[in-house]
């Protein structure tokens, strides 16, 4: 949670530092102006959760499930990246600014197809993100092919890079493994 309201100028300065030698386009600056009010719940609640994962069907349903469970907590605000204004043309910049202000980053990982693979790289490359990241990783050990409604390969659902990230988070006790939606609810209840 931030100590005070964030200003457009603060966001613009932070955004330009992420753009390395580039400036904000007029459209990006306008998006920042609008985002100040949209970021208010992140900055005024006790705990904010930036929930990431695949927006495919049926994965988005499980992202919404996690978001809903977290929003049931007192003084908490959970949201998806898509919940913040869609005007942003630079999704890298949008991700970085939102991740900076969120108290927790929660990844719901089901496979290595689409989703938030790039963002998972930031979890390990940038310490400030790694320290607040939790991953809810799906396993397929006891599921039948009929139970798997995604494109996941149950024999090898994750890439080598993802596996290394999972191991790092497991060492920090910030990885929860789930198989069914009931398991996912339980993992969500264990988040700080």
Residue pairs with C-beta under 8 A, 6 or more apart in sequence:
1 42
1 43
1 44
1 45
1 46
1 47
1 48
1 103
2 42
2 43
2 101
5 36
5 40
5 43
6 36
6 39
6 43
6 101
7 36
8 32
8 33
8 36
11 32
11 35
11 36
11 97
12 24
12 29
12 32
14 97
14 100
15 24
15 28
15 32
15 93
15 96
15 97
16 22
16 23
16 24
18 92
18 93
18 96
18 97
19 93
24 32
25 89
27 87
27 89
28 88
28 89
28 90
28 93
30 87
31 85
31 87
31 88
31 89
31 94
34 85
34 87
35 84
35 85
35 88
35 97
38 84
38 85
39 84
39 98
39 101
41 48
41 77
41 79
42 48
42 77
42 79
42 98
42 101
42 102
42 103
43 101
45 75
45 76
45 77
46 74
46 75
46 76
47 73
47 75
47 76
47 77
47 103
47 104
47 192
48 76
48 77
48 78
48 79
48 101
48 102
48 103
48 104
49 67
49 70
49 76
49 77
49 78
49 79
49 102
49 103
49 104
49 105
49 106
49 191
50 79
50 81
50 98
50 99
50 102
50 104
50 105
50 106
51 63
51 66
51 67
51 70
51 78
51 79
51 80
51 106
51 108
52 63
52 80
52 81
52 105
52 106
52 107
52 108
52 115
52 116
52 119
53 59
53 60
53 62
53 63
53 107
53 108
53 109
53 110
53 115
53 116
54 60
54 63
54 108
54 110
54 111
54 113
54 114
54 115
54 116
54 150
55 63
55 82
55 114
55 115
56 114
56 115
56 150
56 151
58 149
58 150
59 108
59 110
59 115
59 150
62 108
62 110
62 181
62 184
63 80
63 108
64 80
65 181
65 184
65 185
65 188
66 78
66 106
66 108
66 136
66 184
66 188
67 78
67 79
67 80
68 78
69 78
69 185
69 188
69 189
70 76
70 78
70 106
70 188
70 191
71 77
71 78
78 106
81 91
81 94
81 95
81 98
84 94
84 98
88 94
95 119
95 122
96 122
99 105
99 119
99 122
99 129
100 128
102 132
103 132
104 132
104 133
104 134
104 191
104 192
105 123
105 129
105 132
105 133
105 134
106 133
106 134
106 135
106 136
106 191
107 116
107 119
107 120
107 123
107 133
107 134
107 135
107 136
108 136
108 138
108 184
109 115
109 116
109 120
109 135
109 136
109 137
109 138
109 158
109 162
109 166
110 138
110 150
110 152
110 157
111 138
111 150
111 151
111 152
111 153
111 157
111 158
112 157
112 158
112 159
112 162
113 150
113 151
113 152
117 159
117 162
120 161
120 162
120 165
121 161
122 129
123 129
123 130
123 133
123 165
123 169
124 130
124 164
124 165
124 168
130 168
133 169
133 174
134 169
134 174
134 175
134 176
134 191
134 192
135 165
135 166
135 169
135 174
135 175
135 176
136 176
136 178
136 184
136 187
136 188
137 158
137 166
137 175
137 176
137 177
137 178
138 152
138 157
138 177
138 178
138 179
138 184
139 177
139 178
139 179
140 148
140 152
140 154
140 157
140 179
141 179
142 179
143 154
143 179
145 154
148 154
158 166
166 175
169 175
176 186
176 187
176 190
177 183
177 187
178 184
178 186
178 187
